[in-house]
Amino acid sequence: MIAIIALAVIGIAAMIIELFVPAGGIIGLVGLGSIIASIVRTFQTQGNLAGSLFMIAAFIAIPSIFILYFKYFPRTFMGRRLILSKNQSQETGYSSHTEHQYHELKGTCGTTETPLRPAGSVIINGKRYSAVTDGEFIEQGVSIRVRYTEGNRIVVRKGDS
């Protein structure tokens, strides 16, 4: 009976490890196989009644353990190290370009910092942006004009500065 319980515990531990180790599901499958083996072994050694009760207990215990694990893991030493707990707000110094900021770039001029084939970097108003062309190749150091923006995508063409 100790071997059966050990198989079940090893199976649950392997399924929890699968959440943190990128193994392509292999560790999780080993854990699932271990749990199934413990259920089968219980049926073989203890009979149908004990096997059925063990199977029902496994079907209740496994989801319950995972629920409790995810509820309490963020509070553990390791959970605090692995889970991001801070927000990346503008008040704390984080920023990104919004669609409104990119929309204001329409029609402005700049120069290519890298060749655009069709994507690369451009300098517009002293700031570096990632930009694309409509498919044409534009060399480095050439003046460009922003044709239009789609969200955070800047589409440029050769143009006068």
Backbone as a printed PyTorch tensor [residue, N CA C, xyz], in Angstrom:
tensor([[[  0.8260,  -1.1990,   0.0000],
         [  0.0000,   0.0000,   0.0000],
         [  0.8670,   1.2580,   0.0000]],

        [[  2.0320,   1.2000,   0.6410],
         [  2.9230,   2.3520,   0.6730],
         [  3.4180,   2.6730,  -0.7350]],

        [[  3.7010,   1.6340,  -1.5180],
         [  4.1610,   1.8450,  -2.8970],
         [  3.0730,   2.5070,  -3.7410]],

        [[  1.8320,   2.1620,  -3.5020],
         [  0.7170,   2.7500,  -4.2580],
         [  0.5920,   4.2410,  -3.9320]],

        [[  0.6680,   4.5800,  -2.6650],
         [  0.5720,   5.9870,  -2.2610],
         [  1.7940,   6.7530,  -2.7680]],

        [[  2.9660,   6.1260,  -2.7310],
         [  4.1790,   6.7750,  -3.2440],
         [  4.0440,   7.0680,  -4.7320]],

        [[  3.4800,   6.1250,  -5.4920],
         [  3.2550,   6.3560,  -6.9280],
         [  2.3400,   7.5550,  -7.1490]],

        [[  1.2740,   7.6440,  -6.3660],
         [  0.3380,   8.7610,  -6.5050],
         [  1.0060,  10.0870,  -6.1460]],

        [[  1.7870,  10.1200,  -5.0760],
         [  2.4750,  11.3480,  -4.6650],
         [  3.5080,  11.7600,  -5.7100]],

        [[  4.2560,  10.7910,  -6.2260],
         [  5.2310,  11.0860,  -7.2770],
         [  4.5230,  11.6260,  -8.5140]],

        [[  3.3820,  11.0660,  -8.8360],
         [  2.6160,  11.5390,  -9.9920],
         [  2.1560,  12.9790,  -9.8300]],

        [[  1.6380,  13.3240,  -8.6630],
         [  1.1920,  14.6930,  -8.4130],
         [  2.3770,  15.6500,  -8.4390]],

        [[  3.4980,  15.2370,  -7.8170],
         [  4.6980,  16.0920,  -7.8220],
         [  5.2020,  16.3100,  -9.2470]],

        [[  5.1940,  15.2680, -10.0590],
         [  5.6450,  15.4070, -11.4430],
         [  4.7420,  16.3530, -12.2330]],

        [[  3.4500,  16.3070, -11.9850],
         [  2.5350,  17.2090, -12.6950],
         [  2.7550,  18.6600, -12.2580]],

        [[  3.0880,  18.8790, -11.0090],
         [  3.3830,  20.2370, -10.5410],
         [  4.7130,  20.7170, -11.1240]],

        [[  5.7080,  19.8380, -11.1710],
         [  7.0080,  20.2000, -11.7650],
         [  6.8320,  20.5620, -13.2330]],

        [[  5.9330,  19.8780, -13.9250],
         [  5.6930,  20.1610, -15.3470],
         [  5.2820,  21.6110, -15.5730]],

        [[  4.6640,  22.2380, -14.5830],
         [  4.2380,  23.6290, -14.7230],
         [  5.4150,  24.5930, -14.8130]],

        [[  6.5860,  24.1950, -14.2870],
         [  7.7240,  25.1000, -14.2280],
         [  8.9070,  24.6770, -15.0880]],

        [[  8.9220,  23.4410, -15.5290],
         [ 10.0380,  22.9400, -16.3220],
         [  9.5570,  22.7120, -17.7500]],

        [[ 10.1410,  23.4040, -18.7130],
         [  9.7010,  23.2210, -20.1050],
         [ 10.2090,  21.9040, -20.6690]],

        [[  9.4110,  20.8560, -20.5270],
         [  9.8150,  19.5290, -20.9850],
         [  8.8930,  18.9970, -22.0670]],

        [[  8.0630,  19.8440, -22.6270],
         [  7.1720,  19.4220, -23.7010],
         [  6.0890,  18.4610, -23.2520]],

        [[  5.7700,  18.4470, -21.9780],
         [  4.7000,  17.5950, -21.4840],
         [  5.1540,  16.2250, -21.0280]],

        [[  6.4210,  15.9060, -21.1880],
         [  6.9120,  14.5700, -20.8470],
         [  6.8030,  14.3090, -19.3460]],

        [[  7.2130,  15.2770, -18.5310],
         [  7.1470,  15.0910, -17.0750],
         [  5.6920,  14.9570, -16.6330]],

        [[  4.8110,  15.7510, -17.2130],
         [  3.3910,  15.6550, -16.8890],
         [  2.7930,  14.3140, -17.2800]],

        [[  3.2060,  13.7910, -18.4330],
         [  2.7200,  12.4720, -18.8530],
         [  3.2340,  11.3730, -17.9330]],

        [[  4.4910,  11.4980, -17.4850],
         [  5.0290,  10.5340, -16.5220],
         [  4.2280,  10.6020, -15.2240]],

        [[  3.9030,  11.8170, -14.7900],
         [  3.0990,  11.9750, -13.5830],
         [  1.7130,  11.3830, -13.7330]],

        [[  1.0830,  11.6440, -14.8710],
         [ -0.2450,  11.0760, -15.1200],
         [ -0.1760,   9.5550, -15.1690]],

        [[  0.8590,   9.0350, -15.8170],
         [  1.0330,   7.5830, -15.8650],
         [  1.2430,   6.9900, -14.4960]],

        [[  1.9720,   7.7060, -13.6390],
         [  2.2080,   7.2410, -12.2790],
         [  0.9040,   7.1960, -11.4790]],

        [[  0.0740,   8.2000, -11.6500],
         [ -1.2170,   8.2210, -10.9420],
         [ -2.1130,   7.0880, -11.4460]],

        [[ -2.1530,   6.8940, -12.7500],
         [ -2.9640,   5.8070, -13.3200],
         [ -2.4320,   4.4620, -12.8440]],

        [[ -1.1030,   4.3110, -12.8020],
         [ -0.5110,   3.0570, -12.3160],
         [ -0.8830,   2.8000, -10.8640]],

        [[ -0.9270,   3.8530, -10.0490],
         [ -1.3050,   3.6640,  -8.6450],
         [ -2.7650,   3.2270,  -8.5210]],

        [[ -3.6220,   3.7720,  -9.3820],
         [ -5.0370,   3.3620,  -9.3570],
         [ -5.1750,   1.9090,  -9.8030]],

        [[ -4.5040,   1.5420, -10.8910],
         [ -4.5650,   0.1670, -11.3920],
         [ -4.0130,  -0.7990, -10.3560]],

        [[ -2.8890,  -0.4310,  -9.7420],
         [ -2.2720,  -1.2990,  -8.7370],
         [ -3.1860,  -1.4670,  -7.5300]],

        [[ -3.9300,  -0.4410,  -7.1710],
         [ -4.8860,  -0.5490,  -6.0640],
         [ -5.9830,  -1.5380,  -6.4170]],

        [[ -6.5020,  -1.4880,  -7.6270],
         [ -7.5140,  -2.4500,  -8.0620],
         [ -6.9600,  -3.8720,  -8.0100]],

        [[ -5.7190,  -4.0670,  -8.4170],
         [ -5.1300,  -5.4010,  -8.4670],
         [ -4.8670,  -5.9730,  -7.0800]],

        [[ -4.3650,  -5.1450,  -6.1840],
         [ -3.9530,  -5.6710,  -4.8730],
         [ -5.0240,  -5.5560,  -3.7940]],

        [[ -5.8710,  -4.5620,  -3.8650],
         [ -6.8210,  -4.3160,  -2.7720],
         [ -8.2650,  -4.6700,  -3.1210]],

        [[ -8.5520,  -4.8970,  -4.3970],
         [ -9.9090,  -5.2600,  -4.7840],
         [-10.6600,  -4.0760,  -5.3840]],

        [[-11.8850,  -4.4070,  -5.8440],
         [-12.6930,  -3.4070,  -6.5500],
         [-13.1570,  -2.2640,  -5.6620]],

        [[-13.5730,  -2.5700,  -4.4490],
         [-14.0790,  -1.5200,  -3.5680],
         [-12.9630,  -0.5230,  -3.2250]],

        [[-11.8190,  -1.0140,  -2.8130],
         [-10.7030,  -0.1300,  -2.4590],
         [-10.2020,   0.6160,  -3.7000]],

        [[-10.1660,  -0.0770,  -4.8380],
         [ -9.7390,   0.5570,  -6.0770],
         [-10.6680,   1.6790,  -6.4900]],

        [[-11.9750,   1.4480,  -6.3860],
         [-12.9550,   2.4760,  -6.7330],
         [-12.8530,   3.6720,  -5.7970]],

        [[-12.6980,   3.4110,  -4.5000],
         [-12.5690,   4.4980,  -3.5360],
         [-11.2780,   5.2960,  -3.7890]],

        [[-10.1770,   4.5840,  -4.1060],
         [ -8.9200,   5.2640,  -4.3880],
         [ -9.0310,   6.1060,  -5.6490]],

        [[ -9.7350,   5.5890,  -6.6520],
         [ -9.9060,   6.3400,  -7.8970],
         [-10.7520,   7.5930,  -7.6560]],

        [[-11.8200,   7.4720,  -6.9030],
         [-12.6540,   8.6290,  -6.5770],
         [-11.8520,   9.6420,  -5.7700]],

        [[-11.0730,   9.1370,  -4.8190],
         [-10.2360,  10.0340,  -4.0140],
         [ -9.2150,  10.7560,  -4.8960]],

        [[ -8.6420,  10.0520,  -5.8710],
         [ -7.6720,  10.6820,  -6.7790],
         [ -8.3490,  11.7490,  -7.6290]],

        [[ -9.5590,  11.4620,  -8.1270],
         [-10.2750,  12.4390,  -8.9540],
         [-10.6930,  13.6740,  -8.1590]],

        [[-10.8350,  13.5400,  -6.8600],
         [-11.1610,  14.6930,  -6.0180],
         [ -9.8840,  15.3860,  -5.5460]],

        [[ -8.8800,  14.5910,  -5.1590],
         [ -7.6670,  15.1530,  -4.5580],
         [ -6.8170,  15.9180,  -5.5540]],

        [[ -6.6600,  15.3980,  -6.7600],
         [ -5.7510,  16.0380,  -7.7180],
         [ -6.1960,  17.4600,  -8.0580]],

        [[ -7.4510,  17.6940,  -8.4660],
         [ -7.8440,  19.0950,  -8.7140],
         [ -7.7810,  19.9590,  -7.4490]],

        [[ -8.1140,  19.3720,  -6.3010],
         [ -8.0580,  20.1370,  -5.0500],
         [ -6.6320,  20.5610,  -4.7260]],

        [[ -5.6810,  19.6640,  -4.9490],
         [ -4.2770,  19.9950,  -4.6870],
         [ -3.8210,  21.1080,  -5.6170]],

        [[ -4.1870,  21.0370,  -6.8860],
         [ -3.8020,  22.0880,  -7.8190],
         [ -4.4350,  23.4290,  -7.4560]],

        [[ -5.6810,  23.4190,  -7.0400],
         [ -6.3420,  24.6660,  -6.6370],
         [ -5.6380,  25.2760,  -5.4240]],

        [[ -5.3570,  24.4570,  -4.4220],
         [ -4.6570,  24.9530,  -3.2410],
         [ -3.2440,  25.4070,  -3.5860]],

        [[ -2.5880,  24.6720,  -4.4730],
         [ -1.2320,  25.0260,  -4.8860],
         [ -1.2090,  26.4050,  -5.5260]],

        [[ -2.1170,  26.6600,  -6.4630],
         [ -2.1360,  27.9570,  -7.1330],
         [ -2.6200,  29.0740,  -6.2170]],

        [[ -3.3810,  28.7260,  -5.2000],
         [ -3.8380,  29.7470,  -4.2680],
         [ -2.7120,  30.1880,  -3.3340]],

        [[ -1.9100,  29.2360,  -2.8580],
         [ -0.8950,  29.5510,  -1.8640],
         [  0.5160,  29.6960,  -2.4250]],

        [[  0.7930,  29.2150,  -3.6190],
         [  2.1490,  29.2950,  -4.1760],
         [  2.6490,  30.7330,  -4.3070]],

        [[  1.8380,  31.7000,  -4.7540],
         [  2.3670,  33.0720,  -4.8700],
         [  2.8670,  33.6600,  -3.5520]],

        [[  2.4410,  33.1320,  -2.4210],
         [  2.8580,  33.6560,  -1.1240],
         [  4.1310,  33.0010,  -0.6110]],

        [[  4.5910,  31.9340,  -1.2780],
         [  5.7820,  31.2390,  -0.8080],
         [  7.0430,  31.9860,  -1.2270]],

        [[  8.1770,  31.5690,  -0.6710],
         [  9.4620,  32.1790,  -1.0010],
         [  9.7200,  32.0980,  -2.5030]],

        [[  9.5400,  30.9280,  -3.0770],
         [  9.7970,  30.7400,  -4.5020],
         [  8.7540,  31.4830,  -5.3480]],

        [[  7.5340,  31.4910,  -4.9200],
         [  6.4740,  32.1790,  -5.6570],
         [  6.7210,  33.6700,  -5.7610]],

        [[  7.2030,  34.2660,  -4.6880],
         [  7.5110,  35.7010,  -4.7140],
         [  8.6630,  35.9990,  -5.6580]],

        [[  9.5560,  35.0460,  -5.8510],
         [ 10.6880,  35.2380,  -6.7590],
         [ 10.2930,  35.0510,  -8.2220]],

        [[  9.3240,  34.1870,  -8.4910],
         [  8.9660,  33.8460,  -9.8640],
         [  7.8420,  34.6900, -10.4540]],

        [[  6.9680,  35.2150,  -9.6170],
         [  5.7760,  35.9100, -10.1040],
         [  5.9730,  37.4120,  -9.9920]],

        [[  5.7370,  38.1220, -11.0840],
         [  5.8510,  39.5750, -11.0970],
         [  4.7460,  40.1750, -10.2350]],

        [[  5.1460,  41.0120,  -9.2830],
         [  4.1470,  41.5880,  -8.3800],
         [  3.9970,  43.0870,  -8.5510]],

        [[  4.8250,  43.6990,  -9.3880],
         [  4.7490,  45.1400,  -9.5800],
         [  4.0630,  45.4450, -10.9030]],

        [[  3.3360,  46.5380, -10.9210],
         [  2.7270,  47.0140, -12.1580],
         [  3.7180,  47.8880, -12.9120]],

        [[  3.6490,  47.8400, -14.2180],
         [  4.5210,  48.6850, -15.0270],
         [  3.7140,  49.8930, -15.4930]],

        [[  3.5040,  50.8180, -14.5720],
         [  2.6810,  51.9860, -14.8730],
         [  3.5690,  53.1610, -15.2750]],

        [[  2.9420,  54.1620, -15.8750],
         [  3.6840,  55.3510, -16.2840],
         [  4.2040,  56.1160, -15.0800]],

        [[  3.5160,  56.0390, -13.9500],
         [  3.9560,  56.7420, -12.7490],
         [  5.2930,  56.2070, -12.2420]],

        [[  5.5760,  54.9250, -12.4980],
         [  6.8350,  54.3380, -12.0380],
         [  7.9020,  54.3450, -13.1220]],

        [[  7.6540,  55.0410, -14.2310],
         [  8.6860,  55.2230, -15.2400],
         [  8.5440,  54.3840, -16.4910]],

        [[  7.5460,  53.5340, -16.5670],
         [  7.3570,  52.7210, -17.7600],
         [  6.4750,  53.4670, -18.7500]],

        [[  6.8370,  53.3980, -20.0030],
         [  5.9940,  54.0390, -21.0110],
         [  6.1280,  53.2890, -22.3180]],

        [[  5.1430,  53.4290, -23.1280],
         [  5.1810,  52.8700, -24.4740],
         [  4.4580,  53.8470, -25.3790]],

        [[  4.7000,  53.7080, -26.6420],
         [  4.0140,  54.5900, -27.5810],
         [  2.5790,  54.1290, -27.7290]],

        [[  1.6880,  55.0680, -27.6870],
         [  0.2890,  54.7320, -27.8820],
         [ -0.0900,  55.0100, -29.3270]],

        [[ -1.2180,  54.5020, -29.7150],
         [ -1.6890,  54.7150, -31.0750],
         [ -1.8370,  56.2050, -31.3660]],

        [[ -2.2480,  56.9780, -30.3480],
         [ -2.4120,  58.4150, -30.5270],
         [ -1.0760,  59.0730, -30.8400]],

        [[ -0.0090,  58.6590, -30.1550],
         [  1.3100,  59.2330, -30.3990],
         [  1.7890,  58.8830, -31.8000]],

        [[  1.5500,  57.6690, -32.2470],
         [  1.9560,  57.2780, -33.5920],
         [  1.1170,  57.9990, -34.6430]],

        [[ -0.1420,  58.2420, -34.3470],
         [ -1.0160,  58.9200, -35.3090],
         [ -0.5000,  60.3230, -35.6130]],

        [[  0.1010,  60.9670, -34.6220],
         [  0.6420,  62.3150, -34.8160],
         [  1.8510,  62.3400, -35.7510]],

        [[  2.4520,  61.1820, -36.0260],
         [  3.6280,  61.1220, -36.8950],
         [  3.2750,  61.1960, -38.3810]],

        [[  2.0070,  61.0280, -38.7260],
         [  1.6110,  61.0040, -40.1280],
         [  2.0340,  62.2980, -40.8260]],

        [[  2.7690,  62.1300, -41.9460],
         [  3.2140,  63.2630, -42.7320],
         [  4.5460,  63.8540, -42.3050]],

        [[  5.0800,  63.4230, -41.1740],
         [  6.3610,  63.9700, -40.7220],
         [  7.5180,  63.3360, -41.4920]],

        [[  8.6420,  64.0370, -41.4820],
         [  9.8200,  63.5800, -42.2180],
         [ 10.8880,  63.1010, -41.2530]],

        [[ 11.7850,  62.2730, -41.7800],
         [ 12.9010,  61.7740, -40.9920],
         [ 13.9170,  61.1380, -41.9070]],

        [[ 14.8340,  60.3750, -41.3240],
         [ 15.8520,  59.6780, -42.1150],
         [ 15.9260,  58.2250, -41.6550]],

        [[ 16.3890,  57.3780, -42.5690],
         [ 16.5390,  55.9770, -42.2240],
         [ 17.8300,  55.7920, -41.4320]],

        [[ 17.7390,  55.0670, -40.3400],
         [ 18.9200,  54.7570, -39.5410],
         [ 19.5520,  53.4530, -40.0330]],

        [[ 18.7220,  52.5520, -40.5010],
         [ 19.1810,  51.2960, -41.0880],
         [ 18.5070,  51.1520, -42.4420]],

        [[ 19.0040,  50.2860, -43.2910],
         [ 18.2680,  50.0460, -44.5430],
         [ 16.8880,  49.4690, -44.2310]],

        [[ 15.8990,  49.8910, -44.9950],
         [ 14.5430,  49.3550, -44.8300],
         [ 14.3160,  48.3260, -45.9330]],

        [[ 14.2080,  47.0540, -45.5510],
         [ 14.0300,  45.9920, -46.5340],
         [ 12.9420,  45.0320, -46.1560]],

        [[ 11.7750,  45.2610, -46.0440],
         [ 11.1170,  46.5510, -45.9760],
         [ 11.0350,  47.0990, -44.5600]],

        [[ 11.5890,  46.4080, -43.5580],
         [ 11.5030,  46.9050, -42.1840],
         [ 12.8800,  47.3520, -41.7070]],

        [[ 12.8950,  48.2780, -40.7730],
         [ 14.1410,  48.7660, -40.2080],
         [ 13.8710,  49.9000, -39.2360]],

        [[ 14.9210,  50.6580, -38.9340],
         [ 14.8090,  51.7650, -37.9760],
         [ 14.9100,  53.0990, -38.6880]],

        [[ 14.1160,  54.0510, -38.2010],
         [ 14.1450,  55.4110, -38.7380],
         [ 14.2610,  56.3890, -37.5770]],

        [[ 14.7560,  57.5890, -37.8890],
         [ 14.8140,  58.6660, -36.9030],
         [ 13.8230,  59.7330, -37.3480]],

        [[ 12.8430,  60.0000, -36.4860],
         [ 11.8340,  61.0160, -36.7650],
         [ 11.7850,  61.9420, -35.5530]],

        [[ 11.9790,  63.2210, -35.7870],
         [ 11.9780,  64.2270, -34.7110],
         [ 12.9590,  63.8610, -33.5940]],

        [[ 14.1040,  63.2980, -33.9700],
         [ 15.1350,  62.9700, -32.9970],
         [ 14.9020,  61.6860, -32.2270]],

        [[ 13.8410,  60.9370, -32.5320],
         [ 13.5530,  59.6870, -31.8370],
         [ 13.6400,  58.5270, -32.8180]],

        [[ 14.0560,  57.3820, -32.2980],
         [ 14.1720,  56.1820, -33.1180],
         [ 12.8560,  55.3940, -33.0850]],

        [[ 12.4010,  54.9630, -34.2600],
         [ 11.1890,  54.1590, -34.3920],
         [ 11.4730,  52.9800, -35.3120]],

        [[ 10.7220,  51.9220, -35.1500],
         [ 10.7200,  50.8340, -36.1120],
         [  9.6900,  51.1950, -37.1680]],

        [[ 10.0550,  50.9980, -38.4360],
         [  9.1520,  51.3680, -39.5180],
         [  9.2490,  50.3440, -40.6350]],

        [[  8.2550,  50.3620, -41.5130],
         [  8.2350,  49.4840, -42.6840],
         [  7.8890,  50.3100, -43.9140]],

        [[  8.2280,  49.7620, -45.0760],
         [  7.8160,  50.3790, -46.3290],
         [  6.7040,  49.5220, -46.9220]],

        [[  6.1710,  49.9730, -48.0530],
         [  5.1550,  49.1770, -48.7340],
         [  5.7710,  48.0630, -49.5720]],

        [[  7.0430,  47.7810, -49.3700],
         [  7.7070,  46.7170, -50.0900],
         [  8.9670,  47.1610, -50.7930]],

        [[  9.1640,  48.4490, -50.9110],
         [ 10.3560,  48.9440, -51.5990],
         [ 11.5570,  48.9480, -50.6580]],

        [[ 12.7500,  48.8760, -51.2290],
         [ 13.9880,  48.9460, -50.4710],
         [ 14.4220,  50.4030, -50.3750]],

        [[ 14.7510,  50.8500, -49.1610],
         [ 15.2590,  52.2090, -48.9550],
         [ 16.5920,  52.0830, -48.2290]],

        [[ 17.6310,  52.7060, -48.7860],
         [ 18.9680,  52.6240, -48.2160],
         [ 19.0530,  53.3880, -46.8950]],

        [[ 20.1650,  53.1720, -46.1840],
         [ 20.4410,  53.8680, -44.9300],
         [ 20.7990,  55.3220, -45.2220]],

        [[ 20.3260,  56.2460, -44.3740],
         [ 20.6590,  57.6600, -44.4940],
         [ 19.7950,  58.4260, -45.4780]],

        [[ 18.7400,  57.8200, -45.9900],
         [ 17.8680,  58.4670, -46.9710],
         [ 16.7150,  59.1470, -46.2340]],

        [[ 16.2710,  60.2900, -46.7450],
         [ 15.1330,  60.9770, -46.1140],
         [ 13.8470,  60.2200, -46.4460]],

        [[ 12.9720,  60.1670, -45.4630],
         [ 11.6820,  59.4610, -45.6140],
         [ 10.5620,  60.3560, -45.1150]],

        [[  9.3440,  59.9850, -45.4800],
         [  8.1420,  60.6640, -44.9970],
         [  7.1650,  59.5840, -44.5450]],

        [[  6.4870,  59.8070, -43.4100],
         [  5.5200,  58.8450, -42.8890],
         [  4.2480,  58.9330, -43.7220]],

        [[  3.8860,  57.8150, -44.3550],
         [  2.6550,  57.7780, -45.1620],
         [  1.4260,  57.6610, -44.2710]],

        [[  1.4420,  56.6440, -43.4180],
         [  0.3230,  56.4380, -42.4970],
         [  0.7860,  55.5460, -41.3540]],

        [[ -0.0410,  55.4670, -40.3170],
         [  0.2220,  54.5880, -39.1760],
         [ -0.9890,  53.7020, -38.9650]],

        [[ -0.7280,  52.4710, -38.5570],
         [ -1.7870,  51.5170, -38.1840],
         [ -1.4500,  50.9990, -36.7980]],

        [[ -2.1000,  51.4920, -35.7850],
         [ -1.7500,  51.1050, -34.4230],
         [ -0.3520,  51.5970, -34.1110]],

        [[  0.5800,  50.6680, -33.8630],
         [  1.9510,  51.0670, -33.6090],
         [  2.8530,  50.7330, -34.7960]],

        [[  2.2780,  50.5350, -35.9580],
         [  3.0240,  50.2580, -37.1910],
         [  3.1500,  51.5500, -38.0060]],

        [[  4.3900,  51.9110, -38.3280],
         [  4.6510,  53.1380, -39.0910],
         [  5.0580,  52.7360, -40.4930]],

        [[  4.3260,  53.2340, -41.4780],
         [  4.6250,  52.9460, -42.8850],
         [  5.2020,  54.2060, -43.5040]],

        [[  6.4020,  54.0730, -44.1230],
         [  7.1140,  55.2300, -44.6860],
         [  7.3830,  55.0160, -46.1650]],

        [[  7.7690,  56.1160, -46.8330],
         [  8.2210,  56.0920, -48.2380],
         [  9.3300,  57.1040, -48.3780]],

        [[ 10.0810,  56.9970, -49.4710],
         [ 11.1240,  57.9930, -49.7240],
         [ 10.4530,  59.3420, -49.8460]],

        [[ 11.0730,  60.3540, -49.2760],
         [ 10.4570,  61.6730, -49.3380],
         [ 11.4650,  62.7650, -49.0880]],

        [[ 11.0090,  64.0110, -49.1900],
         [ 11.8710,  65.1770, -48.9730],
         [ 11.8510,  65.5350, -47.4990]],

        [[ 12.9820,  65.9840, -46.9860],
         [ 13.0520,  66.4180, -45.5870],
         [ 12.5950,  67.8080, -45.4100]]])
